[in-house]
């Protein structure tokens, strides 16, 4: 049975960003929100669960929880972590990040021992965000968002380097990327409609056969799988609004039936939409 873990978090100035300063519950049950959450361990022995995996993070390590991901705090010592949360739109409005999100969203732990330069880079910017956020200076939100963008760029470059062999074919053709970039932009803007692969191929000026081949080469997934993933992300955002029924969420995110929505959602998350909604925290 899914435990109800609803809580309302309010973004203070700067808006769309929450900063936690060494405070918070020592345990917290499974939940999700439509914000990304980056946590820095200030002491050893911090333990979290993201999806089905338990992560122990020690001093200097960083835990990355991406928008819509089920996670829980298993046990942390008092005053042992600091974290920021920022709205998913910072990622979702940047197609460069969307195109590598399939790799980024699988990255959850940055180890200070295994990748010290990356951990230090992120740690420094998280400290700077906390400093700016607490200062109340003018343009604090813009400064914080720029630092978040720097972290996301660094993480994007890291996952691309880690998956270099898989992405090697992509590096040889800027023209190919321009087609895929245009296609992804069209898909994101029209995902709530009943769009087809033929329609998108025509939009970017390619034959359906060649577009299908190119899409798999660059995105490493089929067109239907990509579409479903984008629609599931949209549905997760809609599920935060409890005034909407599950059926409303299904059709508003582009699914043509509640049966298809329930099946795809459960395959993607392991939960039904109704169960998933019960775990939400509104950010």
C-alpha atoms as an extended CHARMM CRD file, in Angstrom:
* protein
*
       283  EXT
         1         1  UNK       CA              0.0000000000        0.0000000000        0.0000000000  PROA      1               0.0000000000
         2         2  UNK       CA              1.3500000000        3.4080000000       -0.9370000000  PROA      2               0.0000000000
         3         3  UNK       CA              1.9280000000        5.7490000000        1.9920000000  PROA      3               0.0000000000
         4         4  UNK       CA              0.5930000000        9.2890000000        1.6570000000  PROA      4               0.0000000000
         5         5  UNK       CA              3.5250000000       11.6980000000        1.9760000000  PROA      5               0.0000000000
         6         6  UNK       CA              2.0660000000       15.0000000000        0.8790000000  PROA      6               0.0000000000
         7         7  UNK       CA              3.7160000000       18.2250000000        1.9510000000  PROA      7               0.0000000000
         8         8  UNK       CA              3.7040000000       21.7080000000        0.5090000000  PROA      8               0.0000000000
         9         9  UNK       CA              7.0520000000       23.4050000000       -0.0180000000  PROA      9               0.0000000000
        10        10  UNK       CA              7.0670000000       27.1050000000       -0.7710000000  PROA      10              0.0000000000
        11        11  UNK       CA              9.7660000000       28.7270000000       -2.8450000000  PROA      11              0.0000000000
        12        12  UNK       CA             11.1150000000       31.7990000000       -1.0650000000  PROA      12              0.0000000000
        13        13  UNK       CA             13.0860000000       34.5750000000       -2.7420000000  PROA      13              0.0000000000
        14        14  UNK       CA             14.6630000000       33.8830000000       -5.1130000000  PROA      14              0.0000000000
        15        15  UNK       CA             11.5830000000       32.1450000000       -6.4310000000  PROA      15              0.0000000000
        16        16  UNK       CA             11.8070000000       28.6620000000       -8.0260000000  PROA      16              0.0000000000
        17        17  UNK       CA             14.7710000000       27.7510000000       -5.7930000000  PROA      17              0.0000000000
        18        18  UNK       CA             14.7790000000       26.2990000000       -2.2810000000  PROA      18              0.0000000000
        19        19  UNK       CA             17.9610000000       26.2050000000       -0.1950000000  PROA      19              0.0000000000
        20        20  UNK       CA             18.2520000000       24.0410000000        2.9080000000  PROA      20              0.0000000000
        21        21  UNK       CA             20.9570000000       24.9930000000        5.3910000000  PROA      21              0.0000000000
        22        22  UNK       CA             22.0600000000       21.9230000000        7.3710000000  PROA      22              0.0000000000
        23        23  UNK       CA             18.5260000000       21.2580000000        8.5970000000  PROA      23              0.0000000000
        24        24  UNK       CA             15.8420000000       18.7400000000        7.7600000000  PROA      24              0.0000000000
        25        25  UNK       CA             14.3690000000       15.4380000000        8.9410000000  PROA      25              0.0000000000
        26        26  UNK       CA             16.7070000000       12.5730000000        9.7490000000  PROA      26              0.0000000000
        27        27  UNK       CA             14.3510000000       10.2470000000        7.8550000000  PROA      27              0.0000000000
        28        28  UNK       CA             11.6600000000       10.8960000000        5.2520000000  PROA      28              0.0000000000
        29        29  UNK       CA              9.4470000000        8.3490000000        3.4440000000  PROA      29              0.0000000000
        30        30  UNK       CA              9.1930000000        7.7190000000       -0.2860000000  PROA      30              0.0000000000
        31        31  UNK       CA              8.0280000000       10.8150000000       -2.1390000000  PROA      31              0.0000000000
        32        32  UNK       CA              8.5810000000       12.8220000000       -5.3140000000  PROA      32              0.0000000000
        33        33  UNK       CA              8.2810000000       16.3740000000       -6.5650000000  PROA      33              0.0000000000
        34        34  UNK       CA              8.6220000000       18.1780000000       -9.8540000000  PROA      34              0.0000000000
        35        35  UNK       CA             11.9020000000       19.7810000000       -8.8360000000  PROA      35              0.0000000000
        36        36  UNK       CA             15.4740000000       18.5950000000       -9.0300000000  PROA      36              0.0000000000
        37        37  UNK       CA             17.2470000000       18.1570000000       -5.6900000000  PROA      37              0.0000000000
        38        38  UNK       CA             21.0380000000       18.3150000000       -5.2650000000  PROA      38              0.0000000000
        39        39  UNK       CA             22.3170000000       17.3040000000       -1.8140000000  PROA      39              0.0000000000
        40        40  UNK       CA             25.8320000000       17.7810000000       -0.4140000000  PROA      40              0.0000000000
        41        41  UNK       CA             26.9360000000       15.5020000000        2.4300000000  PROA      41              0.0000000000
        42        42  UNK       CA             28.6440000000       17.4380000000        5.2270000000  PROA      42              0.0000000000
        43        43  UNK       CA             29.2560000000       14.3180000000        7.3230000000  PROA      43              0.0000000000
        44        44  UNK       CA             29.7320000000       10.5990000000        6.6930000000  PROA      44              0.0000000000
        45        45  UNK       CA             26.9330000000        8.0660000000        6.9350000000  PROA      45              0.0000000000
        46        46  UNK       CA             24.1000000000        9.6760000000        4.9870000000  PROA      46              0.0000000000
        47        47  UNK       CA             21.8150000000        7.1060000000        3.3670000000  PROA      47              0.0000000000
        48        48  UNK       CA             19.1430000000        7.6740000000        0.7100000000  PROA      48              0.0000000000
        49        49  UNK       CA             17.0310000000        5.6180000000       -1.6400000000  PROA      49              0.0000000000
        50        50  UNK       CA             16.3550000000        6.6970000000       -5.2300000000  PROA      50              0.0000000000
        51        51  UNK       CA             13.9630000000        4.4300000000       -7.1340000000  PROA      51              0.0000000000
        52        52  UNK       CA             15.1280000000        0.9200000000       -6.1360000000  PROA      52              0.0000000000
        53        53  UNK       CA             18.7420000000        1.7850000000       -5.2820000000  PROA      53              0.0000000000
        54        54  UNK       CA             20.1690000000        2.7330000000       -1.8820000000  PROA      54              0.0000000000
        55        55  UNK       CA             23.0020000000        5.2840000000       -1.8930000000  PROA      55              0.0000000000
        56        56  UNK       CA             25.3520000000        5.9730000000        0.9980000000  PROA      56              0.0000000000
        57        57  UNK       CA             26.9530000000        9.3620000000        0.6470000000  PROA      57              0.0000000000
        58        58  UNK       CA             29.8290000000       10.5570000000        2.7910000000  PROA      58              0.0000000000
        59        59  UNK       CA             31.3820000000       13.9370000000        3.3910000000  PROA      59              0.0000000000
        60        60  UNK       CA             31.9290000000       15.7730000000        0.1010000000  PROA      60              0.0000000000
        61        61  UNK       CA             29.7330000000       13.4200000000       -1.9410000000  PROA      61              0.0000000000
        62        62  UNK       CA             26.7230000000       14.7930000000       -3.8040000000  PROA      62              0.0000000000
        63        63  UNK       CA             23.3670000000       13.0950000000       -4.3880000000  PROA      63              0.0000000000
        64        64  UNK       CA             21.3850000000       14.0530000000       -7.5000000000  PROA      64              0.0000000000
        65        65  UNK       CA             17.6340000000       13.4760000000       -7.5640000000  PROA      65              0.0000000000
        66        66  UNK       CA             15.9850000000       14.5320000000      -10.8150000000  PROA      66              0.0000000000
        67        67  UNK       CA             12.4360000000       15.8450000000      -11.3370000000  PROA      67              0.0000000000
        68        68  UNK       CA              9.7060000000       13.2770000000      -10.7950000000  PROA      68              0.0000000000
        69        69  UNK       CA             11.9700000000       10.6040000000       -9.3060000000  PROA      69              0.0000000000
        70        70  UNK       CA             10.7440000000        8.6190000000       -6.2940000000  PROA      70              0.0000000000
        71        71  UNK       CA             13.2060000000        8.9300000000       -3.4130000000  PROA      71              0.0000000000
        72        72  UNK       CA             13.4620000000        8.6620000000        0.3780000000  PROA      72              0.0000000000
        73        73  UNK       CA             15.7830000000        9.7030000000        3.1820000000  PROA      73              0.0000000000
        74        74  UNK       CA             16.6670000000        6.4940000000        4.9990000000  PROA      74              0.0000000000
        75        75  UNK       CA             18.8960000000        7.9800000000        7.6980000000  PROA      75              0.0000000000
        76        76  UNK       CA             21.0910000000       11.0520000000        8.0490000000  PROA      76              0.0000000000
        77        77  UNK       CA             22.9240000000       12.4100000000       11.1070000000  PROA      77              0.0000000000
        78        78  UNK       CA             21.8340000000       15.8160000000       12.3960000000  PROA      78              0.0000000000
        79        79  UNK       CA             23.1400000000       18.8030000000       10.4450000000  PROA      79              0.0000000000
        80        80  UNK       CA             24.8870000000       16.5230000000        7.9950000000  PROA      80              0.0000000000
        81        81  UNK       CA             23.5290000000       17.6960000000        4.6370000000  PROA      81              0.0000000000
        82        82  UNK       CA             22.7770000000       20.8320000000        2.6820000000  PROA      82              0.0000000000
        83        83  UNK       CA             20.6250000000       20.7970000000       -0.4350000000  PROA      83              0.0000000000
        84        84  UNK       CA             18.9810000000       22.9300000000       -3.0620000000  PROA      84              0.0000000000
        85        85  UNK       CA             15.8050000000       22.2730000000       -5.0440000000  PROA      85              0.0000000000
        86        86  UNK       CA             15.0310000000       23.9820000000       -8.3320000000  PROA      86              0.0000000000
        87        87  UNK       CA             12.1040000000       23.7750000000      -10.6930000000  PROA      87              0.0000000000
        88        88  UNK       CA             12.2170000000       21.2870000000      -13.5480000000  PROA      88              0.0000000000
        89        89  UNK       CA             11.6290000000       23.9680000000      -16.1860000000  PROA      89              0.0000000000
        90        90  UNK       CA             15.2820000000       24.9950000000      -15.8870000000  PROA      90              0.0000000000
        91        91  UNK       CA             16.0960000000       21.6330000000      -17.4770000000  PROA      91              0.0000000000
        92        92  UNK       CA             13.0250000000       21.0770000000      -19.6380000000  PROA      92              0.0000000000
        93        93  UNK       CA             13.2890000000       24.4320000000      -21.4610000000  PROA      93              0.0000000000
        94        94  UNK       CA             16.8080000000       23.5800000000      -22.6500000000  PROA      94              0.0000000000
        95        95  UNK       CA             16.8010000000       21.0560000000      -25.4900000000  PROA      95              0.0000000000
        96        96  UNK       CA             20.5520000000       20.4770000000      -25.1490000000  PROA      96              0.0000000000
        97        97  UNK       CA             19.8500000000       19.1000000000      -21.6720000000  PROA      97              0.0000000000
        98        98  UNK       CA             16.6980000000       17.2540000000      -22.7430000000  PROA      98              0.0000000000
        99        99  UNK       CA             18.7140000000       15.4400000000      -25.4090000000  PROA      99              0.0000000000
       100       100  UNK       CA             21.1440000000       14.0080000000      -22.8090000000  PROA      100             0.0000000000
       101       101  UNK       CA             18.6270000000       13.6710000000      -19.9710000000  PROA      101             0.0000000000
       102       102  UNK       CA             18.3980000000        9.9240000000      -20.6390000000  PROA      102             0.0000000000
       103       103  UNK       CA             21.9620000000        9.7430000000      -19.2550000000  PROA      103             0.0000000000
       104       104  UNK       CA             21.7660000000       12.5490000000      -16.6850000000  PROA      104             0.0000000000
       105       105  UNK       CA             18.6490000000       11.1550000000      -15.0220000000  PROA      105             0.0000000000
       106       106  UNK       CA             20.4740000000        7.8790000000      -14.3310000000  PROA      106             0.0000000000
       107       107  UNK       CA             23.3050000000        9.7120000000      -12.5370000000  PROA      107             0.0000000000
       108       108  UNK       CA             22.6060000000        9.9470000000       -8.7960000000  PROA      108             0.0000000000
       109       109  UNK       CA             25.8820000000        9.9400000000       -6.8950000000  PROA      109             0.0000000000
       110       110  UNK       CA             28.9580000000       12.0940000000       -7.4150000000  PROA      110             0.0000000000
       111       111  UNK       CA             31.7610000000       10.6410000000       -5.3140000000  PROA      111             0.0000000000
       112       112  UNK       CA             34.3650000000       12.9830000000       -3.8280000000  PROA      112             0.0000000000
       113       113  UNK       CA             36.8650000000       10.1120000000       -3.9380000000  PROA      113             0.0000000000
       114       114  UNK       CA             36.1760000000        8.8210000000       -7.4430000000  PROA      114             0.0000000000
       115       115  UNK       CA             35.5000000000       12.1420000000       -9.2100000000  PROA      115             0.0000000000
       116       116  UNK       CA             37.0370000000       14.7920000000       -6.9130000000  PROA      116             0.0000000000
       117       117  UNK       CA             37.1790000000       17.5760000000       -9.5230000000  PROA      117             0.0000000000
       118       118  UNK       CA             33.5170000000       17.2300000000      -10.4670000000  PROA      118             0.0000000000
       119       119  UNK       CA             32.4350000000       16.9630000000       -6.8230000000  PROA      119             0.0000000000
       120       120  UNK       CA             34.4320000000       20.0560000000       -5.8850000000  PROA      120             0.0000000000
       121       121  UNK       CA             33.0560000000       21.9760000000       -8.8910000000  PROA      121             0.0000000000
       122       122  UNK       CA             29.4670000000       21.2120000000       -7.8810000000  PROA      122             0.0000000000
       123       123  UNK       CA             30.1390000000       21.7720000000       -4.1890000000  PROA      123             0.0000000000
       124       124  UNK       CA             31.5930000000       25.2410000000       -4.8040000000  PROA      124             0.0000000000
       125       125  UNK       CA             28.5850000000       26.3100000000       -6.8610000000  PROA      125             0.0000000000
       126       126  UNK       CA             26.1030000000       24.8970000000       -4.3750000000  PROA      126             0.0000000000
       127       127  UNK       CA             27.8400000000       26.8640000000       -1.6150000000  PROA      127             0.0000000000
       128       128  UNK       CA             27.7240000000       29.9930000000       -3.7660000000  PROA      128             0.0000000000
       129       129  UNK       CA             24.0070000000       29.5000000000       -4.4720000000  PROA      129             0.0000000000
       130       130  UNK       CA             23.3280000000       29.1840000000       -0.7500000000  PROA      130             0.0000000000
       131       131  UNK       CA             25.3360000000       32.3370000000       -0.0610000000  PROA      131             0.0000000000
       132       132  UNK       CA             23.5400000000       34.3760000000       -2.7320000000  PROA      132             0.0000000000
       133       133  UNK       CA             20.1150000000       32.9770000000       -1.8290000000  PROA      133             0.0000000000
       134       134  UNK       CA             20.5480000000       33.9530000000        1.8240000000  PROA      134             0.0000000000
       135       135  UNK       CA             21.9530000000       37.4040000000        1.0480000000  PROA      135             0.0000000000
       136       136  UNK       CA             18.7950000000       38.8270000000       -0.5140000000  PROA      136             0.0000000000
       137       137  UNK       CA             20.8390000000       40.8300000000       -3.0230000000  PROA      137             0.0000000000
       138       138  UNK       CA             19.2950000000       42.1560000000       -6.2150000000  PROA      138             0.0000000000
       139       139  UNK       CA             19.1400000000       39.6990000000       -9.1030000000  PROA      139             0.0000000000
       140       140  UNK       CA             19.7370000000       36.8370000000       -6.6710000000  PROA      140             0.0000000000
       141       141  UNK       CA             17.4360000000       34.5220000000       -8.6250000000  PROA      141             0.0000000000
       142       142  UNK       CA             19.2430000000       35.2130000000      -11.8990000000  PROA      142             0.0000000000
       143       143  UNK       CA             22.6480000000       34.6480000000      -10.2950000000  PROA      143             0.0000000000
       144       144  UNK       CA             21.4860000000       31.3790000000       -8.7330000000  PROA      144             0.0000000000
       145       145  UNK       CA             19.9890000000       30.1460000000      -12.0000000000  PROA      145             0.0000000000
       146       146  UNK       CA             23.2290000000       30.9160000000      -13.8330000000  PROA      146             0.0000000000
       147       147  UNK       CA             25.1170000000       28.7950000000      -11.3050000000  PROA      147             0.0000000000
       148       148  UNK       CA             22.5530000000       25.9970000000      -11.6800000000  PROA      148             0.0000000000
       149       149  UNK       CA             23.0150000000       26.1740000000      -15.4560000000  PROA      149             0.0000000000
       150       150  UNK       CA             26.7800000000       25.8940000000      -14.9920000000  PROA      150             0.0000000000
       151       151  UNK       CA             26.2860000000       22.7310000000      -12.9140000000  PROA      151             0.0000000000
       152       152  UNK       CA             23.8850000000       21.2350000000      -15.4380000000  PROA      152             0.0000000000
       153       153  UNK       CA             26.3020000000       21.9970000000      -18.2800000000  PROA      153             0.0000000000
       154       154  UNK       CA             29.1420000000       20.3280000000      -16.3650000000  PROA      154             0.0000000000
       155       155  UNK       CA             26.9820000000       17.2800000000      -15.6100000000  PROA      155             0.0000000000
       156       156  UNK       CA             25.8660000000       17.1000000000      -19.2490000000  PROA      156             0.0000000000
       157       157  UNK       CA             29.4770000000       17.1510000000      -20.4150000000  PROA      157             0.0000000000
       158       158  UNK       CA             30.3670000000       14.5250000000      -17.8220000000  PROA      158             0.0000000000
       159       159  UNK       CA             27.6810000000       12.0430000000      -18.8630000000  PROA      159             0.0000000000
       160       160  UNK       CA             28.5190000000       12.5660000000      -22.5380000000  PROA      160             0.0000000000
       161       161  UNK       CA             32.1710000000       11.8130000000      -21.8130000000  PROA      161             0.0000000000
       162       162  UNK       CA             31.1600000000        8.7470000000      -19.7720000000  PROA      162             0.0000000000
       163       163  UNK       CA             29.0620000000        7.5190000000      -22.7070000000  PROA      163             0.0000000000
       164       164  UNK       CA             31.5680000000        8.5230000000      -25.3640000000  PROA      164             0.0000000000
       165       165  UNK       CA             31.4580000000        5.2340000000      -27.2850000000  PROA      165             0.0000000000
       166       166  UNK       CA             27.6780000000        5.2740000000      -27.4140000000  PROA      166             0.0000000000
       167       167  UNK       CA             27.6580000000        8.8900000000      -28.5720000000  PROA      167             0.0000000000
       168       168  UNK       CA             30.6070000000        8.6060000000      -30.9520000000  PROA      168             0.0000000000
       169       169  UNK       CA             28.3930000000        8.3700000000      -34.0230000000  PROA      169             0.0000000000
       170       170  UNK       CA             26.7190000000       11.6350000000      -33.1070000000  PROA      170             0.0000000000
       171       171  UNK       CA             29.8890000000       13.7110000000      -33.0600000000  PROA      171             0.0000000000
       172       172  UNK       CA             30.5020000000       13.3500000000      -36.7870000000  PROA      172             0.0000000000
       173       173  UNK       CA             27.4290000000       15.1270000000      -38.0680000000  PROA      173             0.0000000000
       174       174  UNK       CA             26.2980000000       18.5550000000      -36.9200000000  PROA      174             0.0000000000
       175       175  UNK       CA             23.7030000000       18.4300000000      -39.7020000000  PROA      175             0.0000000000
       176       176  UNK       CA             22.2050000000       15.2940000000      -38.2040000000  PROA      176             0.0000000000
       177       177  UNK       CA             21.9960000000       16.9210000000      -34.7860000000  PROA      177             0.0000000000
       178       178  UNK       CA             20.2170000000       19.9400000000      -36.2880000000  PROA      178             0.0000000000
       179       179  UNK       CA             17.4630000000       17.6500000000      -37.6090000000  PROA      179             0.0000000000
       180       180  UNK       CA             17.1130000000       15.8960000000      -34.2550000000  PROA      180             0.0000000000
       181       181  UNK       CA             17.1750000000       19.1730000000      -32.3440000000  PROA      181             0.0000000000
       182       182  UNK       CA             14.3960000000       20.5560000000      -34.5290000000  PROA      182             0.0000000000
       183       183  UNK       CA             12.4200000000       17.3290000000      -34.1450000000  PROA      183             0.0000000000
       184       184  UNK       CA             12.7510000000       17.3420000000      -30.3480000000  PROA      184             0.0000000000
       185       185  UNK       CA             11.6700000000       20.9710000000      -30.2340000000  PROA      185             0.0000000000
       186       186  UNK       CA              8.5760000000       20.1580000000      -32.3040000000  PROA      186             0.0000000000
       187       187  UNK       CA              7.7650000000       17.1170000000      -30.1680000000  PROA      187             0.0000000000
       188       188  UNK       CA              8.0700000000       19.0130000000      -26.8680000000  PROA      188             0.0000000000
       189       189  UNK       CA              5.8600000000       21.8380000000      -28.1490000000  PROA      189             0.0000000000
       190       190  UNK       CA              3.1870000000       19.4960000000      -29.5560000000  PROA      190             0.0000000000
       191       191  UNK       CA              3.3900000000       16.4500000000      -27.2940000000  PROA      191             0.0000000000
       192       192  UNK       CA             -0.1270000000       16.9650000000      -25.9340000000  PROA      192             0.0000000000
       193       193  UNK       CA             -1.4840000000       16.4770000000      -29.4750000000  PROA      193             0.0000000000
       194       194  UNK       CA             -1.7120000000       13.1970000000      -31.3670000000  PROA      194             0.0000000000
       195       195  UNK       CA              1.5150000000       13.5500000000      -33.3520000000  PROA      195             0.0000000000
       196       196  UNK       CA              3.0760000000       10.8550000000      -35.5230000000  PROA      196             0.0000000000
       197       197  UNK       CA              6.5970000000       10.0340000000      -36.6360000000  PROA      197             0.0000000000
       198       198  UNK       CA              5.5840000000       10.8050000000      -40.2490000000  PROA      198             0.0000000000
       199       199  UNK       CA              4.3440000000       14.2320000000      -39.1990000000  PROA      199             0.0000000000
       200       200  UNK       CA              7.5970000000       15.0800000000      -37.4100000000  PROA      200             0.0000000000
       201       201  UNK       CA              9.6660000000       13.7320000000      -40.3190000000  PROA      201             0.0000000000
       202       202  UNK       CA              7.7720000000       15.9630000000      -42.7190000000  PROA      202             0.0000000000
       203       203  UNK       CA              8.2580000000       18.9340000000      -40.4020000000  PROA      203             0.0000000000
       204       204  UNK       CA             12.0600000000       18.5740000000      -40.4250000000  PROA      204             0.0000000000
       205       205  UNK       CA             12.1440000000       17.7130000000      -44.1400000000  PROA      205             0.0000000000
       206       206  UNK       CA             13.1700000000       14.0460000000      -44.0640000000  PROA      206             0.0000000000
       207       207  UNK       CA             11.5740000000       10.8290000000      -45.2620000000  PROA      207             0.0000000000
       208       208  UNK       CA              9.8960000000        8.8150000000      -42.4810000000  PROA      208             0.0000000000
       209       209  UNK       CA             12.3310000000        5.9310000000      -42.9970000000  PROA      209             0.0000000000
       210       210  UNK       CA             15.4670000000        8.0880000000      -42.8040000000  PROA      210             0.0000000000
       211       211  UNK       CA             14.1070000000       10.1200000000      -39.8900000000  PROA      211             0.0000000000
       212       212  UNK       CA             13.3760000000        6.9240000000      -37.9220000000  PROA      212             0.0000000000
       213       213  UNK       CA             16.9090000000        5.6840000000      -38.5450000000  PROA      213             0.0000000000
       214       214  UNK       CA             18.4700000000        9.0420000000      -37.6440000000  PROA      214             0.0000000000
       215       215  UNK       CA             16.3570000000        9.3950000000      -34.5200000000  PROA      215             0.0000000000
       216       216  UNK       CA             17.4210000000        5.9900000000      -33.1710000000  PROA      216             0.0000000000
       217       217  UNK       CA             21.0670000000        6.7470000000      -34.0110000000  PROA      217             0.0000000000
       218       218  UNK       CA             21.1220000000       10.0180000000      -32.0800000000  PROA      218             0.0000000000
       219       219  UNK       CA             18.6170000000        9.4460000000      -29.2910000000  PROA      219             0.0000000000
       220       220  UNK       CA             19.3430000000        5.7060000000      -28.7610000000  PROA      220             0.0000000000
       221       221  UNK       CA             15.6410000000        4.9810000000      -28.4500000000  PROA      221             0.0000000000
       222       222  UNK       CA             12.6940000000        4.6970000000      -30.7880000000  PROA      222             0.0000000000
       223       223  UNK       CA             10.3800000000        7.5920000000      -31.5790000000  PROA      223             0.0000000000
       224       224  UNK       CA              7.4110000000        6.0380000000      -29.6470000000  PROA      224             0.0000000000
       225       225  UNK       CA              9.5740000000        5.4710000000      -26.5530000000  PROA      225             0.0000000000
       226       226  UNK       CA             10.7820000000        9.0850000000      -26.6360000000  PROA      226             0.0000000000
       227       227  UNK       CA              7.2360000000       10.4010000000      -27.0690000000  PROA      227             0.0000000000
       228       228  UNK       CA              6.0110000000        8.2840000000      -24.1580000000  PROA      228             0.0000000000
       229       229  UNK       CA              8.8230000000        9.5680000000      -21.9430000000  PROA      229             0.0000000000
       230       230  UNK       CA              7.9870000000       13.1990000000      -22.6930000000  PROA      230             0.0000000000
       231       231  UNK       CA              4.2970000000       12.5530000000      -22.0470000000  PROA      231             0.0000000000
       232       232  UNK       CA              5.0380000000       10.8270000000      -18.7500000000  PROA      232             0.0000000000
       233       233  UNK       CA              7.0520000000       13.8620000000      -17.6340000000  PROA      233             0.0000000000
       234       234  UNK       CA              4.1400000000       16.0880000000      -18.5840000000  PROA      234             0.0000000000
       235       235  UNK       CA              1.7380000000       13.8070000000      -16.7020000000  PROA      235             0.0000000000
       236       236  UNK       CA              3.8800000000       13.9530000000      -13.5640000000  PROA      236             0.0000000000
       237       237  UNK       CA              3.5840000000       17.7400000000      -13.5630000000  PROA      237             0.0000000000
       238       238  UNK       CA             -0.1860000000       17.5270000000      -14.0490000000  PROA      238             0.0000000000
       239       239  UNK       CA             -0.5800000000       15.0010000000      -11.2400000000  PROA      239             0.0000000000
       240       240  UNK       CA              0.6040000000       17.6890000000       -8.8260000000  PROA      240             0.0000000000
       241       241  UNK       CA             -2.6880000000       19.4960000000       -9.4410000000  PROA      241             0.0000000000
       242       242  UNK       CA             -5.2010000000       17.5300000000       -7.3710000000  PROA      242             0.0000000000
       243       243  UNK       CA             -8.1030000000       19.4160000000       -8.9670000000  PROA      243             0.0000000000
       244       244  UNK       CA             -7.4200000000       17.3810000000      -12.1210000000  PROA      244             0.0000000000
       245       245  UNK       CA             -8.7200000000       13.8330000000      -12.3860000000  PROA      245             0.0000000000
       246       246  UNK       CA             -6.4540000000       11.0050000000      -13.5290000000  PROA      246             0.0000000000
       247       247  UNK       CA             -8.3910000000       11.0120000000      -16.8080000000  PROA      247             0.0000000000
       248       248  UNK       CA             -7.7720000000       14.7620000000      -17.1960000000  PROA      248             0.0000000000
       249       249  UNK       CA             -4.0430000000       14.1860000000      -16.6700000000  PROA      249             0.0000000000
       250       250  UNK       CA             -4.0020000000       11.3770000000      -19.2250000000  PROA      250             0.0000000000
       251       251  UNK       CA             -5.5780000000       13.3440000000      -22.0460000000  PROA      251             0.0000000000
       252       252  UNK       CA             -3.8540000000       16.6300000000      -21.1880000000  PROA      252             0.0000000000
       253       253  UNK       CA             -0.4670000000       14.9250000000      -21.4580000000  PROA      253             0.0000000000
       254       254  UNK       CA             -1.2360000000       13.5010000000      -24.9050000000  PROA      254             0.0000000000
       255       255  UNK       CA             -2.4110000000        9.9510000000      -24.2020000000  PROA      255             0.0000000000
       256       256  UNK       CA             -5.4000000000        8.8340000000      -26.2260000000  PROA      256             0.0000000000
       257       257  UNK       CA             -6.8820000000        6.5600000000      -23.5360000000  PROA      257             0.0000000000
       258       258  UNK       CA             -6.6420000000        6.0620000000      -19.7930000000  PROA      258             0.0000000000
       259       259  UNK       CA             -5.8110000000        2.3890000000      -20.4010000000  PROA      259             0.0000000000
       260       260  UNK       CA             -2.7040000000        3.3170000000      -22.3900000000  PROA      260             0.0000000000
       261       261  UNK       CA             -1.8040000000        6.0030000000      -19.8500000000  PROA      261             0.0000000000
       262       262  UNK       CA             -2.0510000000        3.6480000000      -16.8750000000  PROA      262             0.0000000000
       263       263  UNK       CA             -0.0180000000        0.9460000000      -18.6360000000  PROA      263             0.0000000000
       264       264  UNK       CA              2.7790000000        3.2320000000      -19.8140000000  PROA      264             0.0000000000
       265       265  UNK       CA              2.9150000000        5.1130000000      -16.5130000000  PROA      265             0.0000000000
       266       266  UNK       CA              3.2270000000        1.9340000000      -14.4520000000  PROA      266             0.0000000000
       267       267  UNK       CA              5.8710000000        0.5210000000      -16.8100000000  PROA      267             0.0000000000
       268       268  UNK       CA              7.8390000000        3.7610000000      -16.4550000000  PROA      268             0.0000000000
       269       269  UNK       CA              7.5450000000        4.3680000000      -12.7050000000  PROA      269             0.0000000000
       270       270  UNK       CA              6.4270000000        1.1080000000      -11.1170000000  PROA      270             0.0000000000
       271       271  UNK       CA              3.3460000000        2.8640000000       -9.7600000000  PROA      271             0.0000000000
       272       272  UNK       CA             -0.1170000000        3.6200000000      -11.0470000000  PROA      272             0.0000000000
       273       273  UNK       CA             -0.8380000000        7.3370000000      -11.5970000000  PROA      273             0.0000000000
       274       274  UNK       CA             -3.0950000000        7.3300000000       -8.5200000000  PROA      274             0.0000000000
       275       275  UNK       CA             -0.4200000000        5.7240000000       -6.3430000000  PROA      275             0.0000000000
       276       276  UNK       CA              2.1900000000        8.0960000000       -7.6910000000  PROA      276             0.0000000000
       277       277  UNK       CA              0.0190000000       11.1300000000       -6.9130000000  PROA      277             0.0000000000
       278       278  UNK       CA             -0.2790000000       10.0020000000       -3.2810000000  PROA      278             0.0000000000
       279       279  UNK       CA              3.4760000000       10.2700000000       -2.9040000000  PROA      279             0.0000000000
       280       280  UNK       CA              3.7580000000       13.7880000000       -4.2860000000  PROA      280             0.0000000000
       281       281  UNK       CA              5.2040000000       16.8110000000       -2.5590000000  PROA      281             0.0000000000
       282       282  UNK       CA              4.1410000000       20.0710000000       -4.1690000000  PROA      282             0.0000000000
       283       283  UNK       CA              7.1150000000       22.3410000000       -4.8610000000  PROA      283             0.0000000000
